């Protein structure tokens, strides 16, 4: 799921052996500049659908403390009732969004997964590491995980994943290289974020996670994974069929399920993560994976669709959009998420996104189903009130 960082892509491409194998495009969001836009009267097609409401009617996010009320002491990591994982990325040289977010809210973050190392089909690692993330985590008493990915040439490389997974020597080389990285940079474990796995390689992916666990556990390192969301097991689904929830749940210490991109840039406009869909995923997952290992994926972004082109938009930029261009937020009662319309050069834009109110409802699922906690994609895109929801519902 999602698009990835340009700087990491360049580093990864230079350091890995170039290959002519085409990569498959992924819907993970890349940052793109906000377009200038102009407000326009809503057309009849833009009227709030039946059953939806004006955004003023949506569930209110947790309110900030009254200025006259003494602030409660910030919780220490040991006080957390649920685990909070944040994905720490650097999208371009000089991008400090994740760093600022972590510094400001580190007391609420138990661990970070640093989008760090690109793996090729032979098990070799190329560092694209924002290593300051691991250093910050140590300084703040949080756990740093090295994230291993196969994102290359604009997408998650299925051919490289197939070559890696089906060759025992390549899997072993990856594990040995990872162990050296963990020791060298002070990471506490690995987050395996291999995506676009060919469905036929399902058992080999599970075997890799088992081998990681058997190798790293004796040294006290964690084996964690990021895997696609699904509501049932379609073994030949091209995106999620390669992931055997039951076997993964047996060996992984933590399983972050990417419950986002229900709709993305590659398909029609709609919720990034509707509440009914997310709950369907959770209901399926807890039948196969111990609930105490599951981290529910939480998005901090939205998508802006239009005939002129589509893009990812951070949740923190929505207020700028609404204030500057007169877009009126709306609330889908069916999906329990916000959305809006605006116009640029006469072209209609449709935006579905996540905010503190929609996030708060998803956090209720963590408590309802007794999950371990949440995995936030990504640090630095969230609005500040997001953390108020996390504090209210999970800590």
C-alpha positions in Angstrom: 0.0 0.0 0.0 1.0 3.6 -0.4 3.7 5.5 -2.4 7.1 6.1 -1.0 9.8 8.7 -0.6 11.7 10.1 -3.6 15.0 10.4 -1.8 14.8 6.9 -0.6 14.0 5.7 -4.1 17.0 7.4 -5.5 19.4 6.0 -2.9 17.9 2.6 -3.2 18.1 2.6 -6.9 21.8 3.7 -6.9 22.8 1.2 -4.4 21.0 -1.9 -5.7 21.8 -3.7 -8.9 19.7 -2.1 -11.6 17.3 -4.6 -13.2 15.1 -4.5 -16.2 12.3 -6.2 -14.3 9.3 -3.8 -14.1 7.9 -3.0 -10.7 4.2 -3.0 -10.0 2.8 0.4 -9.1 1.7 0.8 -5.5 -0.9 3.1 -4.1 1.2 4.3 -1.2 1.1 8.1 -1.2 4.0 10.4 -2.3 4.0 13.9 -1.2 3.2 16.4 -3.9 2.8 20.2 -3.6 -0.6 21.5 -2.7 -2.3 22.8 -5.9 -3.6 26.3 -5.9 -7.3 26.2 -6.1 -10.3 28.5 -6.2 -13.6 28.1 -4.4 -16.6 27.6 -6.6 -20.3 27.3 -5.9 -21.2 23.6 -5.4 -22.9 22.0 -8.3 -26.0 19.8 -7.8 -23.7 16.8 -7.9 -21.8 18.2 -4.9 -24.8 18.3 -2.6 -24.4 16.2 0.5 -25.6 12.7 -0.2 -28.7 11.4 1.6 -27.7 10.2 5.0 -24.6 12.3 5.2 -24.2 15.5 7.2 -22.4 18.7 7.3 -19.0 18.3 9.0 -20.2 20.3 11.9 -22.4 17.3 12.8 -19.6 14.8 12.8 -18.4 13.2 16.1 -16.3 15.8 17.9 -12.7 15.0 18.4 -11.4 15.1 22.0 -11.5 18.7 23.2 -8.3 20.4 24.4 -8.0 21.0 28.1 -9.5 24.2 29.3 -6.8 26.8 29.9 -7.9 27.2 33.5 -7.6 23.5 34.1 -4.1 22.3 35.2 -2.7 19.9 32.5 -2.4 16.3 33.5 1.2 15.0 33.6 2.3 13.4 30.4 2.2 9.6 30.5 5.5 7.7 30.4 5.9 4.8 28.0 5.3 2.4 30.8 1.9 4.0 31.5 0.5 3.1 28.0 -2.4 0.8 28.0 -2.0 0.2 24.2 1.1 0.1 22.0 1.6 3.0 19.6 3.9 2.4 16.6 4.8 5.3 14.3 6.2 5.0 10.9 9.2 7.3 10.6 10.0 8.4 7.0 11.9 11.1 5.2 10.2 11.9 1.9 12.8 14.3 0.5 16.1 15.9 1.6 15.4 18.2 4.5 12.0 16.7 5.3 11.7 17.0 9.1 8.0 16.2 9.5 8.4 12.8 11.1 11.2 14.1 13.3 9.1 17.0 14.6 6.1 14.8 15.2 8.2 12.3 17.2 9.9 15.0 19.2 6.6 16.6 20.1 4.7 13.5 20.9 7.4 10.9 21.8 5.7 10.4 25.2 2.8 8.8 23.4 4.9 6.7 21.0 6.2 3.4 22.1 8.1 2.5 19.0 9.0 3.7 15.5 9.6 1.8 12.3 12.2 3.7 10.4 11.7 3.3 6.6 15.3 2.3 6.3 16.5 -0.5 4.0 15.7 -1.6 0.5 16.3 -5.3 -0.2 17.0 -6.8 -3.6 16.3 -10.3 -4.9 19.6 -11.6 -3.5 19.0 -10.5 0.0 21.4 -7.5 -0.2 20.4 -4.4 1.7 20.8 -0.8 0.5 20.5 1.8 3.2 18.1 4.7 2.7 18.1 5.1 6.5 17.0 8.3 8.3 19.2 7.0 11.1 18.4 10.0 13.3 15.1 8.2 14.0 16.8 5.3 15.8 18.9 7.8 17.7 15.9 9.9 18.7 14.0 6.7 19.8 16.9 5.7 22.1 17.1 9.2 23.5 13.3 9.2 24.3 13.2 5.6 25.6 11.2 4.3 22.6 11.9 1.2 20.6 13.4 1.6 17.1 12.7 -1.0 14.4 14.6 -1.2 11.1 12.0 -1.4 8.3 13.0 -3.7 5.4 11.1 -3.0 2.1 11.1 -3.9 -1.6 10.0 -0.5 -2.9 12.0 0.3 -6.1 11.5 2.2 -9.3 8.1 3.5 -8.3 6.5 0.4 -6.9 6.9 -2.6 -4.7 8.9 -5.0 -6.8 7.2 -8.3 -7.1 9.9 -9.9 -9.2 12.6 -9.0 -6.6 10.4 -10.4 -3.8 9.8 -13.6 -5.7 13.5 -14.1 -6.3 14.3 -13.4 -2.7 11.6 -15.5 -1.1 12.1 -18.6 -3.2 15.8 -18.8 -2.7 16.9 -20.2 0.7 20.4 -18.7 0.4 18.9 -15.2 -0.4 16.6 -15.4 2.6 19.5 -16.3 4.8 21.6 -13.5 3.4 18.8 -11.0 4.2 18.5 -12.3 7.7 22.2 -12.1 8.3 22.5 -8.6 6.8 19.6 -7.5 8.9 21.1 -8.8 12.1 24.3 -6.9 11.4 22.3 -3.7 10.8 20.3 -4.1 14.1 23.5 -4.5 16.0 25.4 -1.7 14.3 22.7 1.0 14.5 21.1 0.0 17.8 17.7 -1.1 16.4 15.6 -3.3 18.7 14.2 -5.4 15.9 13.0 -5.5 12.3 9.8 -4.6 10.6 9.4 -6.6 7.4 7.4 -4.5 4.9 7.6 -6.6 1.8 4.6 -5.9 -0.4 3.2 -7.1 -3.7 4.2 -10.6 -2.9 3.1 -13.1 -5.6 0.3 -15.2 -4.2 2.2 -18.4 -5.3 5.0 -17.3 -2.9 2.7 -17.3 0.1 4.5 -20.2 2.0 7.9 -18.7 1.3 6.9 -15.4 2.9 5.7 -17.3 5.9 8.9 -19.2 6.0 10.9 -16.0 5.9 9.1 -14.7 9.0 9.7 -18.0 10.8 13.4 -17.8 9.9 13.6 -14.2 11.1 12.0 -15.2 14.4 14.2 -18.2 15.0 17.4 -16.2 14.2 16.6 -12.9 16.0 14.7 -14.0 19.1 17.7 -15.6 20.9 19.5 -12.3 20.7 16.4 -10.4 22.1 15.4 -8.8 18.8 11.8 -8.4 17.7 10.4 -9.7 14.4 7.5 -7.5 13.3 5.6 -7.2 10.0 3.4 -4.9 8.0 0.9 -6.8 6.0 -2.1 -5.9 3.8 -5.6 -5.8 5.1 -8.2 -8.3 4.0 -11.7 -9.4 5.1 -11.3 -13.0 4.0 -8.6 -15.3 2.6 -8.5 -15.1 -1.2 -5.3 -17.0 -1.8 -5.0 -15.7 -5.3 -5.7 -12.1 -4.7 -2.7 -10.3 -6.4 -2.2 -7.9 -3.4 -3.1 -9.9 -0.3 -3.1 -13.5 -1.3 0.6 -13.9 -0.5 0.0 -13.4 3.2 -1.1 -16.3 5.4 -2.5 -14.5 8.5 -2.5 -17.6 10.7 1.1 -18.6 10.1 2.4 -15.0 10.2 0.6 -14.5 13.5 2.3 -17.6 14.9 5.8 -16.4 14.4 5.7 -12.5 14.3 5.9 -10.6 17.6 3.8 -7.8 16.2 1.5 -7.8 13.2 0.7 -4.3 11.8 -2.3 -4.7 9.5 -2.5 -1.9 6.9 -6.1 -1.0 7.3 -6.0 1.9 4.9 -6.1 2.5 1.2 -9.6 0.9 0.9 -9.7 3.5 -1.9 -6.5 5.0 -3.3 -5.1 6.8 -6.3 -5.5 3.7 -8.4 -9.3 3.5 -8.1 -12.4 5.5 -7.7 -12.8 8.2 -5.0 -14.0 6.9 -1.7 -12.9 6.4 2.0 -9.3 5.7 2.7 -10.6 3.6 5.6 -14.3 3.4 6.2 -15.2 2.2 9.7 -17.3 -0.7 8.5 -14.5 -2.0 6.3 -11.9 -1.6 9.1 -14.1 -3.6 11.5 -14.6 -6.3 9.0 -10.8 -6.6 8.7 -10.4 -6.8 12.4 -13.1 -9.4 12.9 -11.4 -11.6 10.3 -7.9 -11.0 11.7 -8.6 -11.9 15.3 -9.8 -15.3 14.3 -6.3 -16.1 13.0 -3.8 -13.8 14.8 -3.6 -13.4 18.5 -5.3 -10.0 19.2 -2.5 -9.1 21.6 -0.1 -9.1 18.6 -2.2 -6.9 16.3 -1.5 -3.3 15.6 -4.4 -1.6 13.7 -3.2 0.5 10.9 -4.2 4.2 11.2 -3.9 6.6 8.3 -3.0 10.3 8.7 -3.7 11.3 5.1 -6.3 11.5 2.4 -6.6 11.5 -1.4 -7.6 14.3 -3.7 -9.1 12.9 -6.9 -9.8 14.9 -10.1 -9.7 14.6 -13.9 -6.6 16.8 -13.9 -4.7 14.3 -11.7 -4.9 12.9 -8.2 -2.6 13.1 -5.2 -2.1 12.2 -1.6 -2.9 15.0 0.9 -1.7 15.0 4.5 -4.4 15.3 7.1 -2.5 18.3 8.5 -3.1 20.2 5.2 -6.9 19.8 5.1 -7.5 22.9 7.3 -5.4 25.0 4.9 -7.4 23.7 2.0 -10.7 24.5 3.6 -9.7 27.9 4.9 -8.0 29.1 1.8 -10.3 27.8 -0.8 -13.7 27.7 0.9 -14.2 24.0 0.7 -16.9 22.8 3.1 -16.1 19.6 5.0 -18.8 16.9 5.0 -19.3 13.8 7.0 -20.3 10.4 5.7 -22.6 8.7 8.2 -22.3 5.4 6.3 -18.5 5.4 6.3 -17.8 7.5 9.4 -15.2 9.6 7.6 -15.0 13.2 6.3 -14.8 14.3 2.7 -15.1 17.5 0.7 -15.3 19.0 -2.8 -13.5 22.0 -4.3 -12.8 23.4 -7.8 -9.6 24.4 -9.5 -9.8 25.9 -13.0 -13.3 24.7 -13.3 -12.3 21.1 -12.5 -14.1 19.3 -9.6 -11.9 17.8 -6.9 -13.1 15.2 -4.5 -11.2 14.6 -1.3 -11.7 11.8 1.2 -9.5 11.9 4.3 -9.0 10.9 7.9 -9.2 13.3 10.9 -9.3 13.1 14.7 -13.0 12.2 14.7 -12.7 9.3 12.3 -9.6 8.1 14.0 -11.2 8.2 17.4 -13.9 5.8 16.1 -11.3 3.4 14.9 -9.4 3.5 18.1 -12.6 2.3 19.8 -12.1 -1.0 17.8 -8.7 -1.4 19.4 -10.3 -1.5 22.8 -13.4 -3.4 21.7 -11.3 -6.3 20.2 -8.5 -6.2 22.7 -5.8 -5.4 20.1 -2.2 -4.6 21.0 -2.5 -1.1 19.7 -2.0 0.9 16.5 0.5 1.5 13.7 0.4 5.1 12.4 1.2 5.7 8.7 3.0 8.1 8.9 4.4 10.4 11.5 4.3 14.1 10.5 1.1 14.0 8.4 -1.4 14.1 11.3 -3.3 17.0 12.7 -2.5 17.9 16.3 -5.9 16.9 17.6 -5.0 13.4 16.4 -2.9 12.9 19.5 -5.7 14.1 21.7 -7.8 11.2 20.4 -4.9 8.7 21.0 -4.5 9.9 24.5 -8.2 9.8 25.2 -8.9 6.3 23.8 -5.6 4.4 24.2 -3.6 5.9 27.1 
